[in-house]
Amino acid sequence: MTQYLMSVWMVDGEPTPPDDVIQQMYRDVDVFNSKLQANSAWVFGGGLHPADTATVVQVKDGERLTTDGPFAEAKEHLGGFWVIEAADLDAALAWATEASVACGAPVEVRPFQDE
């Protein structure tokens, strides 16, 4: 089995859905997570706070430098993720399709490098 990262992408400036829609998304994601676990595809997953809460760490000349905010200056930011195990890319894409429906956002799928 190969492990895949399924990344949920959020876009700055998009209107925030009403609270009842957000609560339904949370419920749908919980159901999806349970399905992953029941099918032995679940490795790990989680949602992230907004990108503006990020701190970037970089070492230059042996000294740690930190900056506030996301590393990339873009409208699109990582909003959450799953690490799953799937037989192949087609199986991972099927899981990602369900994930996108559950969370209401685009989901990028990338395989981990072989060990």
N, C-alpha and C positions, 0 to 999 in steps of 0.2 A: 504494500500500500504506500502511496505517496502522500506526503503532507502538503496541503495547499493553504495559502493565506487568502482569505476572502475579506477584502477591505471595503468598508462602507465610506462613501464619499459624500461630504456635505458642501454646499455652495454658499459662500457669504452673500448676504443681501437677498436671498430667497425668503419669501414670507414664511414666518413660523406658523405651522398649522394650528388650528384651535386645540385647546386642551383635551377635548374629548377624542380628537383624532390622534393626538400624541399618546394618550392613555391606551387607545386601541392598538397602536403600533407596539407599545411595550408588551401588551398581552400577546400580540401576534408573534413577537420575537421570542417570548417565553415559550410559546407552543412550538415554534421552530427549534429552539434550543433543546427542548425535550425530545423532539423527533430525531435530531442529530445524535443525542445521547442514546436513545433507544436503538438506533441503527449502528452504534459503535463508530460513528464518524466524528464525534466530538473529541477535540483535544483541549481547546481553550478558546475563550472568547470574552469580549467585553466592550462596553461603550466608553467613550472618552469625553472629558469636559471640552468646552469650546477651545479652538486653536489659540485664542488669545491668552489662555492660561498656561501655555507651554513655556518652558525655559530651555534654551539651546546651550549645550556645553561644548566647548572646543578647547583643545590644548594647543598653544602656540609658544614656542621657545620654552617648553617645560612648565608653562604657567596656564592655569585654568581660567578661561574667559567664559562668562555667561551673558546671554542676552535674553530679553523678554520677547515673548511671542514666537510664532512658528518659524522654523528654519526657512521654508520656502515662502516667498512673497507672491501668493496666488489667491484667487478667490475660492479654490477648491481645497478642502482640508480633510484629513482623515478623521472620521467621526466615530469609528468603532471597527471591530474586526472579529473574525473567527479564524482559528486554526483548525482545519479538519483533516481527516484521512479519507482518501477516496481511491478507488481502483485505478482511475485514469482521469484525464482532463474532462471527458464527457460527463463522468459522474460528478466531478467537482462543479462543472457548469450547471448541472441540474440542481445541485444544492444551492448554488449562487442565485439561480432563478427564484427559488423559494425564499431565499434570504432577502432579495430585492423587494419581493412582494411584501414580506413581513415588515421590513424596516422602512419601506417607502423611499428608498434611495438607490443610486447606482452602486453596484458591488463589483469590484475588480478581483479577478482570480489570478494568483501567481503560485507556481510550484516552488517549494523549497529546493535548494541545491541538494544534490546527493551528498551523503556524508562521505 
